[in-house]
């Protein structure tokens, strides 16, 4: 948890149609319920790991 609060985070799969426009590529993602309001300083997107997106930048 963050700041002594329990944060509900679930893992999900999201379709990414940038690489495969027909079927889409399954991308693992994390959902923070209620956007973690009040629990996390700043916007929750600031806490997403950059490595999640780095593999999409293949040449």
C-alpha positions as CSV (number, residue, x, y, z in Angstrom):
1,X,0.0,0.0,0.0
2,X,0.9,3.6,-0.3
3,X,0.8,6.1,2.6
4,X,-0.7,3.4,4.9
5,X,-3.6,2.9,2.6
6,X,-4.4,-0.3,0.8
7,X,-4.5,0.2,-3.0
8,X,-6.5,-2.1,-5.1
9,X,-4.5,-2.9,-8.2
10,X,-5.4,-5.6,-10.7
11,X,-3.5,-6.9,-13.7
12,X,-5.3,-7.0,-17.0
13,X,-4.7,-7.5,-20.7
14,X,-5.2,-4.7,-23.1
15,X,-5.3,-5.0,-26.9
16,X,-2.7,-3.0,-28.7
17,X,-3.6,-2.4,-32.4
18,X,-0.6,-0.4,-33.3
19,X,1.5,-3.4,-34.3
20,X,-1.3,-5.8,-35.4
21,X,-4.2,-4.0,-36.8
22,X,-6.4,-7.1,-37.3
23,X,-6.1,-9.1,-34.2
24,X,-4.2,-6.7,-31.9
25,X,-1.4,-7.6,-29.6
26,X,-2.2,-8.4,-26.0
27,X,-0.4,-6.0,-23.7
28,X,-0.2,-6.6,-19.9
29,X,-1.3,-3.6,-18.0
30,X,-2.1,-2.6,-14.4
31,X,-5.3,-1.1,-13.4
32,X,-5.3,1.1,-10.3
33,X,-8.9,1.3,-9.1
34,X,-10.3,4.8,-8.3
35,X,-7.1,6.1,-9.9
36,X,-5.5,5.8,-6.4
37,X,-7.0,9.2,-5.6
38,X,-5.6,10.6,-2.4
39,X,-3.2,7.7,-2.0
40,X,-0.6,8.6,-4.6
41,X,1.0,12.0,-5.0
42,X,0.6,13.3,-8.5
43,X,-1.2,11.5,-11.3
44,X,-1.2,7.8,-11.3
45,X,0.2,7.7,-14.8
46,X,3.5,9.1,-13.4
47,X,3.9,5.8,-11.7
48,X,3.6,3.5,-14.7
49,X,6.9,1.8,-15.5
50,X,8.5,3.2,-18.6
51,X,9.7,-0.3,-19.5
52,X,6.1,-1.3,-20.3
53,X,6.3,0.9,-23.3
54,X,9.9,0.6,-24.4
55,X,9.3,-2.8,-26.1
56,X,6.8,-1.0,-28.4
57,X,9.6,1.1,-29.8
58,X,11.3,-1.7,-31.7
59,X,12.9,-0.7,-35.1
